[in-house]
Amino acid sequence: MKGNIDRVMIGIIDDDEYIGDMLEEILGKQGYGVMRAYSGTEALLLLQQEKPDLILLDLMLPGLSGEEVLPKIKDIPVIIMSAKGEVHKKVDLLLGGAADYVTKPFDVDELLARIQVQLRNLAKEEGKTARKVLSFDQIAMEPERQSVVVDGLEIHLTRTEFAILKTLLQNPSQVVTKSILLDRISQDTPDCTEESLKVHVSNLRKKLKGPSGKDYIEAVWGIGFKMKEM
């Protein structure tokens, strides 16, 4: 991940270093920040930690292909970049969740225009969404901004930790069962088990406790977790 956090961040998922380097240079000159992944597996791991504003996705990737990666990307516009120019391929991917499709070799100005269109559409959608804050004691979460503030200090959470906390904050007075939590976070961490859930919750508790010294999450033995009454 590169650049100022206020800049629009674009993810490039492409194993072709020449194309990736070229795009990174061009996008940088346009003021965009860039994050890169060179395989489908690496991309999914990276997306658990960071959320770009838009993704440029190649199809022919080592490991997981672009076709396999696309349905796992949630709430981020994806522009496919591929040498596969068959109409049926384009139609399948556009109907499967891609925001746009550019055939390689592509014209740089056209790609930049398509990026601007997607970002403009994204800004319109975000403008329609009312700013929503989930709060509990000294915790304030803004789901749309992926932001969590504890006792006035912003803390960084992984996507899985964020999903866990969001679920607990949406049900602050209730015990949330392990099965419900596993179901809610399955999109971000599909291979999460009951054992690894405990690790994610433990890490989350430590992060929340850091700024305030308060232990916000209570384990209910044999059932699940809940926000701890203060």
C-alpha positions in Angstrom: 0.0 0.0 0.0 1.4 3.4 -1.0 0.5 7.0 -0.6 -1.5 9.2 1.6 -4.5 7.6 3.3 -6.7 10.5 2.0 -5.9 9.5 -1.6 -8.2 7.2 -3.7 -6.6 3.8 -3.5 -6.6 1.4 -6.5 -5.7 -2.2 -6.3 -3.9 -3.8 -9.2 -4.2 -7.6 -9.3 -1.9 -8.8 -12.1 1.1 -11.1 -12.3 2.5 -9.2 -15.3 5.1 -6.9 -13.6 5.6 -4.8 -16.8 1.9 -3.9 -16.9 1.7 -3.5 -13.2 4.6 -1.2 -13.1 3.3 0.8 -16.0 -0.2 1.2 -14.3 1.4 2.1 -11.0 3.4 4.9 -12.6 0.4 6.2 -14.6 -2.0 6.0 -11.7 0.5 7.7 -9.4 0.8 10.6 -11.8 -3.0 11.0 -11.7 -2.8 11.3 -7.9 -4.0 7.8 -7.0 -2.5 5.5 -4.4 -1.7 1.9 -5.5 -1.7 -1.5 -3.8 -0.6 -4.6 -5.7 -1.0 -8.3 -5.6 0.5 -10.8 -8.1 -1.8 -13.8 -7.6 -5.4 -14.5 -6.7 -4.4 -16.0 -3.3 -2.2 -13.0 -2.4 -5.0 -10.7 -3.4 -7.5 -12.3 -1.1 -5.0 -12.2 1.8 -4.3 -8.5 1.1 -8.0 -7.7 0.9 -8.5 -9.0 4.4 -6.2 -6.2 5.7 -6.9 -3.4 3.2 -9.8 -2.1 1.2 -9.0 -0.2 -2.0 -11.6 2.0 -3.6 -11.4 0.2 -6.9 -9.7 -2.9 -8.3 -8.1 -3.7 -11.6 -8.2 -7.4 -12.0 -6.5 -9.7 -14.5 -8.1 -13.0 -15.3 -5.0 -15.2 -16.0 -3.5 -15.3 -12.5 -1.3 -18.0 -10.9 -3.1 -20.0 -8.2 -6.7 -18.7 -8.0 -7.8 -17.2 -11.4 -9.5 -13.9 -11.8 -12.8 -15.7 -12.4 -12.4 -17.3 -9.0 -11.3 -14.2 -7.2 -14.1 -11.9 -8.5 -17.1 -13.4 -6.5 -15.0 -13.1 -3.3 -14.6 -9.4 -3.7 -17.4 -7.6 -1.9 -18.5 -3.9 -2.1 -15.6 -2.8 -4.3 -16.0 -2.0 -8.0 -13.9 -4.3 -10.2 -12.6 -3.5 -13.7 -11.5 -6.7 -15.5 -8.4 -6.3 -17.6 -7.9 -9.3 -19.9 -6.6 -10.5 -23.3 -9.7 -12.7 -23.4 -12.0 -10.6 -25.7 -14.8 -13.1 -26.4 -18.2 -11.4 -26.0 -19.6 -14.3 -23.9 -16.7 -14.0 -21.5 -17.3 -10.3 -21.0 -21.1 -10.9 -20.5 -20.5 -13.7 -18.0 -18.1 -11.6 -15.9 -20.2 -8.4 -16.1 -23.3 -10.4 -14.9 -21.1 -12.1 -12.3 -20.2 -8.8 -10.5 -17.6 -7.0 -12.6 -18.3 -3.2 -13.0 -16.5 -3.0 -16.3 -14.3 -5.0 -18.7 -11.3 -3.7 -20.7 -9.5 -5.9 -23.3 -5.7 -6.0 -23.4 -3.9 -4.3 -25.0 -5.9 -1.3 -23.8 -5.6 2.4 -24.4 -4.4 4.2 -21.2 -6.7 7.2 -21.6 -9.7 4.9 -22.1 -8.8 3.0 -18.9 -8.4 6.2 -16.9 -11.8 7.4 -18.1 -13.4 4.1 -17.1 -11.8 4.4 -13.7 -13.1 7.9 -13.3 -16.6 6.7 -14.2 -16.6 4.0 -11.6 -15.3 6.3 -8.9 -17.9 8.9 -9.8 -20.6 6.2 -9.5 -19.2 5.1 -6.2 -19.2 8.6 -4.9 -22.9 9.0 -5.9 -23.8 5.8 -4.1 -21.9 6.8 -0.9 -23.6 10.1 -1.0 -27.0 8.3 -0.9 -26.0 6.4 2.2 -26.6 8.2 5.4 -23.7 8.3 7.8 -24.4 5.7 10.4 -22.5 5.3 13.7 -22.6 2.3 16.0 -21.6 3.2 19.5 -21.0 1.5 22.8 -19.5 3.3 25.8 -16.3 4.9 24.3 -16.4 2.9 21.1 -17.7 4.6 17.9 -17.8 2.6 14.6 -18.7 4.1 11.2 -19.3 1.0 9.0 -19.3 2.9 5.7 -15.8 4.4 6.4 -14.5 1.2 8.0 -13.5 3.3 11.0 -13.4 2.5 14.7 -12.6 5.0 17.4 -12.0 4.0 21.0 -11.7 6.8 23.6 -11.0 9.3 20.9 -8.2 7.3 19.2 -8.7 5.5 15.9 -7.6 1.8 15.9 -6.8 -0.4 12.9 -8.8 -3.7 12.7 -8.6 -6.5 10.2 -11.7 -7.1 8.1 -12.6 -10.1 10.2 -12.2 -8.2 13.5 -14.3 -5.4 12.1 -17.1 -7.8 11.1 -17.0 -9.4 14.6 -17.2 -6.0 16.3 -19.9 -4.7 14.0 -22.1 -7.8 14.7 -21.6 -7.3 18.5 -22.3 -3.6 18.4 -25.5 -4.3 16.4 -26.7 -6.5 19.3 -25.1 -4.9 22.3 -27.3 -6.3 25.0 -27.5 -9.9 23.5 -25.2 -12.9 23.5 -24.2 -13.5 19.9 -23.6 -17.2 19.3 -20.4 -18.5 17.8 -22.4 -19.9 14.8 -23.9 -16.5 14.1 -20.5 -14.8 14.2 -19.0 -17.4 11.9 -21.9 -16.9 9.5 -21.5 -13.1 9.6 -17.8 -13.1 8.9 -17.8 -16.0 6.4 -17.6 -13.5 3.4 -14.3 -12.1 4.7 -12.9 -15.2 6.2 -14.6 -18.2 4.6 -12.1 -20.7 6.2 -12.6 -19.4 9.8 -13.4 -22.1 12.3 -14.6 -22.0 15.9 -11.0 -22.3 17.1 -9.7 -19.5 14.9 -12.7 -17.3 15.9 -11.4 -17.4 19.4 -8.0 -16.0 18.2 -9.7 -13.2 16.2 -11.9 -12.2 19.2 -8.8 -12.3 21.5 -6.9 -10.0 19.1 -9.9 -7.7 18.9 -10.3 -7.5 22.7 -6.6 -6.5 23.0 -7.0 -3.7 20.4 -10.1 -2.3 22.1 -8.5 -2.5 25.5 -5.4 -0.6 24.4 -6.7 3.0 24.3 -9.0 2.8 27.3 -7.9 -0.1 29.4 -11.4 -1.5 29.4 -12.3 -5.0 28.5 -15.3 -4.5 26.2 -16.0 -8.1 25.1 -17.3 -10.8 27.4 -17.1 -14.5 26.6 -20.2 -16.5 27.6 -19.0 -20.0 28.1 -20.2 -22.5 25.7 -22.4 -20.0 23.8 -20.6 -17.0 22.3 -19.8 -13.4 23.1 -21.4 -10.1 24.0 -20.5 -6.5 24.8 -19.7 -6.3 28.4 -21.9 -4.0 30.5 -19.9 -1.1 31.9 
